[in-house]
Amino acid sequence: MRMVVVYKSESDYARGVTDFLRDFTRQTGHTIDELDPDTREGESFCRVYDIVQYPTLIAVDNDGVMQNIWVGILPTISEASYYAG
């Protein structure tokens, strides 16, 4: 399972995302990949999963099939931890 958060680091909500990522890693021992939608990789990822609002947290399985997505808001750490690992 892979978890990815797509967000712009130069935004009003960026601090909330970085705080969430830090707390998530501290509490679960797992990390969440970060993608900037303005990079080539980020743009491609957003196109594949039809992501147009940020921040977006998405959980995909090993085959790339979306398992869950949170758009515009971040879930609780306990909600997201279900998809970690």
C-alpha positions, 0 to 999 in steps of 0.5 A: 500500500502506498499513501501519497499527499499532493499539495503545494508547499507554498500555500496557506494549508502547507503548514497543516500538511507538514504537521500532519505528516510529522505527527503521522510518522511519529504515531505510526512509524510509517511515512507518506509520500509527498508530491507537488502537483506542479512537478512532472511526476506530480502532474502525471500522478494527478492526471491518473487519479483525477486530482484537482484540489489540494491537499489530497491524500490518496491510498493506492494498493500495490497495483495502483488501484485507489483504495481511499481518497481525502480531497481538500481535507486531511483525515485523522491519523487513525483513519489514515493509519488503516492504509499504512503498511 
